[in-house]
Amino acid sequence: MIDFSFTKEQEEFREKVREFAQKEVEPRRKEWDREGKSALPINERLAAWGLLTADMDNITRGILTEEVAYVDFNSAMPLVWATMPFVLHQLPGVPEEVKKPIQEGILSGKSFLALCFAESGAGTDMAGIKTSAVRDDEGWVINGTKNTISWVNADYYFVCAKTGDEEEGIWALTNFLVPASFPGVSKPKIWKDMGSKGAVRGTVNFTNVRVPLNYMIGEMGKGYLLAAEFFDTNRAFIGLKCIGAAQASVDESCLYAKKRGVMGKPIAGYQAISFPLAEAQTLLEAARLLCYKTLWMADKGVRHTTEGAMCKWWIPEITFEIVRKGLLTHGQYGYTEELPFEQRLRDILGWQIGDGTAEPSKLLIARSMMGKEYVG
Ligand SMILES: Cc1cc2nc3c(=O)[nH]c(=O)nc-3n(C[C@H](O)[C@H](O)[C@H](O)COP(=O)(O)OP(=O)(O)OC[C@H]3O[C@@H](n4cnc5c(N)ncnc54)[C@H](O)[C@@H]3O)c2cc1C
């Protein structure tokens, strides 16, 4: 039986998150964007509101993402990453006494774990990762440079490194937990991005960083699988954060279109204004259903690689266009920094790249349709 409704608890949670976003997120939005300050401290505020709970299902986490992104794009992702069960925070293989305080710190909003996959020569093609982890009697020694890391000012790094031979490709990759305080971990170098500024993206170097043997996450040579599992679900959250920003743009445009008079009537009276808004609302409804279906599959333990890939390539593209039309509906006002449209465009554009560009996602979908042997 198909049921499209949210539970009473989920609806109540949505209301509380809306209130949280208005009271705690909205006043800080410009500070994160204009001054490039890290949005991470917002996690502590969510915890203080009692909304950062350990047993949240993925649908509820989607609601959190969508509602926060309606007010500010940048803080939605760190908030959802601080919730459990975030697949990478499970830190499989890491002993309880090491991971418990880390998980507690994340869940209280006091600390954060950043994900270090990409390097200057390896983004889409993870087999190109050069960061190495070499085992000796006492532990692992990690060397390499990770760049383009969001929340690079984090307390812990989830580092994907090569432990096998070049010819093993992605099956040479293994993940490691690396505390930022360990000797050999550099101070992060923060980049000047055009958008997503609150996500403080940058570079971190690992020079002869020693971690104990049991800081290896998951199984050796299976690092890519854990990353892929994370990406499948995270792509629905990225979709929902784009939807939040685009829905706000549509709602603001409807209000403005009813107020703004041109040639004797409100611009809402011109179909050149109202039809694009109607089309945008239709697309957002379809996109929202796709995201929540993907999260529903994640909650049911059903593989959702194809659905996640659909969220990733499609939603940042349509929402960019929806926000652009919202900006134009506001005429010259839309182009000012006073209104949030220009920020939303910059932020969404970044997530047409972050977590994978459109092309590899389309490859995943095409493979599911025709087989890897044909699509490549
Ligand atoms: C805002 C933002 C946040 C990010 N956060 C993180 C983070 O927290 N952690 C992290 O590890 N990384 C992060 N990244 C890095 C991001 O995941 C990579 O930039 C992304 O995977 C693309 O890799 P690349 O930039 O090296 O591009 P490349 O892989 O070099 O691709 C270049 C171009 O070639 C295209 N292309 C690639 N393969 C194919 C193909 N098979 N067919 C056709 N076209 C193809 C791509 O679509 C792209 O247009 C972030 C990036 C951004 C912009």
The ligand as an SDF file (V2000), in Angstrom:
LIG
                    3D

 53 58  0  0  0  0  0  0  0  0999 V2000
   30.8510   22.8370   -2.6120 C   0  0  0  0  0  0  0  0  0  0  0  0
   31.7120   21.6150   -2.6530 C   0  0  0  0  0  0  0  0  0  0  0  0
   31.8370   20.8450   -1.5140 C   0  0  0  0  0  0  0  0  0  0  0  0
   32.6550   19.6980   -1.5380 C   0  0  0  0  0  0  0  0  0  0  0  0
   32.8220   18.9870   -0.3780 N   0  0  0  0  0  0  0  0  0  0  0  0
   33.6380   17.9050   -0.3660 C   0  0  0  0  0  0  0  0  0  0  0  0
   33.9020   17.1750    0.8540 C   0  0  0  0  0  0  0  0  0  0  0  0
   33.3870   17.5150    1.9280 O   0  0  0  0  0  0  0  0  0  0  0  0
   34.7430   16.0980    0.8010 N   0  0  0  0  0  0  0  0  0  0  0  0
   35.3360   15.7010   -0.3620 C   0  0  0  0  0  0  0  0  0  0  0  0
   36.0730   14.7140   -0.3550 O   0  0  0  0  0  0  0  0  0  0  0  0
   35.1160   16.3810   -1.5240 N   0  0  0  0  0  0  0  0  0  0  0  0
   34.3010   17.4600   -1.5540 C   0  0  0  0  0  0  0  0  0  0  0  0
   34.0900   18.1550   -2.7220 N   0  0  0  0  0  0  0  0  0  0  0  0
   34.7580   17.6890   -3.9400 C   0  0  0  0  0  0  0  0  0  0  0  0
   33.7990   17.0820   -4.9440 C   0  0  0  0  0  0  0  0  0  0  0  0
   33.2560   15.8520   -4.4800 O   0  0  0  0  0  0  0  0  0  0  0  0
   34.5250   16.9180   -6.2890 C   0  0  0  0  0  0  0  0  0  0  0  0
   34.8580   18.2180   -6.7310 O   0  0  0  0  0  0  0  0  0  0  0  0
   33.6530   16.2260   -7.3210 C   0  0  0  0  0  0  0  0  0  0  0  0
   33.5320   14.8580   -7.0240 O   0  0  0  0  0  0  0  0  0  0  0  0
   34.2020   16.3780   -8.7430 C   0  0  0  0  0  0  0  0  0  0  0  0
   35.5660   16.0790   -8.7850 O   0  0  0  0  0  0  0  0  0  0  0  0
   36.5810   17.0820   -9.5340 P   0  0  0  0  0  0  0  0  0  0  0  0
   36.3080   18.4510   -9.0480 O   0  0  0  0  0  0  0  0  0  0  0  0
   37.9520   16.5460   -9.3330 O   0  0  0  0  0  0  0  0  0  0  0  0
   36.1920   17.0190  -11.0590 O   0  0  0  0  0  0  0  0  0  0  0  0
   36.6800   15.9060  -12.1160 P   0  0  0  0  0  0  0  0  0  0  0  0
   36.4490   14.5530  -11.5730 O   0  0  0  0  0  0  0  0  0  0  0  0
   38.0500   16.2540  -12.5580 O   0  0  0  0  0  0  0  0  0  0  0  0
   35.6730   16.1800  -13.3020 O   0  0  0  0  0  0  0  0  0  0  0  0
   35.8470   17.2930  -14.2110 C   0  0  0  0  0  0  0  0  0  0  0  0
   34.6760   17.3160  -15.1740 C   0  0  0  0  0  0  0  0  0  0  0  0
   34.6320   16.0790  -15.9190 O   0  0  0  0  0  0  0  0  0  0  0  0
   33.3340   15.4910  -15.8020 C   0  0  0  0  0  0  0  0  0  0  0  0
   33.4310   14.0300  -15.7960 N   0  0  0  0  0  0  0  0  0  0  0  0
   34.0590   13.2580  -14.9040 C   0  0  0  0  0  0  0  0  0  0  0  0
   33.9140   11.9550  -15.2190 N   0  0  0  0  0  0  0  0  0  0  0  0
   33.1690   11.9170  -16.3370 C   0  0  0  0  0  0  0  0  0  0  0  0
   32.6700   10.8710  -17.1850 C   0  0  0  0  0  0  0  0  0  0  0  0
   32.9100    9.5910  -16.9100 N   0  0  0  0  0  0  0  0  0  0  0  0
   31.9300   11.2070  -18.2530 N   0  0  0  0  0  0  0  0  0  0  0  0
   31.6840   12.5080  -18.5260 C   0  0  0  0  0  0  0  0  0  0  0  0
   32.1180   13.5370  -17.7870 N   0  0  0  0  0  0  0  0  0  0  0  0
   32.8440   13.2520  -16.7120 C   0  0  0  0  0  0  0  0  0  0  0  0
   32.7770   16.0220  -14.4820 C   0  0  0  0  0  0  0  0  0  0  0  0
   31.3760   15.9740  -14.4760 O   0  0  0  0  0  0  0  0  0  0  0  0
   33.3250   17.4380  -14.4730 C   0  0  0  0  0  0  0  0  0  0  0  0
   32.4740   18.2700  -15.2300 O   0  0  0  0  0  0  0  0  0  0  0  0
   33.3230   19.3190   -2.7200 C   0  0  0  0  0  0  0  0  0  0  0  0
   33.1820   20.1150   -3.8710 C   0  0  0  0  0  0  0  0  0  0  0  0
   32.4060   21.2580   -3.8300 C   0  0  0  0  0  0  0  0  0  0  0  0
   32.2940   22.1050   -5.0690 C   0  0  0  0  0  0  0  0  0  0  0  0
  1  2  1  0
  2  3  1  0
  2 52  2  0
  3  4  2  0
  4  5  1  0
  4 50  1  0
  5  6  2  0
  6  7  1  0
  6 13  1  0
  7  8  2  0
  7  9  1  0
  9 10  1  0
 10 11  2  0
 10 12  1  0
 12 13  2  0
 13 14  1  0
 14 15  1  0
 14 50  1  0
 15 16  1  0
 16 17  1  0
 16 18  1  0
 18 19  1  0
 18 20  1  0
 20 21  1  0
 20 22  1  0
 22 23  1  0
 23 24  1  0
 24 25  2  0
 24 26  1  0
 24 27  1  0
 27 28  1  0
 28 29  2  0
 28 30  1  0
 28 31  1  0
 31 32  1  0
 32 33  1  0
 33 34  1  0
 33 48  1  0
 34 35  1  0
 35 36  1  0
 35 46  1  0
 36 37  1  0
 36 45  1  0
 37 38  2  0
 38 39  1  0
 39 40  1  0
 39 45  2  0
 40 41  1  0
 40 42  2  0
 42 43  1  0
 43 44  2  0
 44 45  1  0
 46 47  1  0
 46 48  1  0
 48 49  1  0
 50 51  2  0
 51 52  1  0
 52 53  1  0
M  END
$$$$
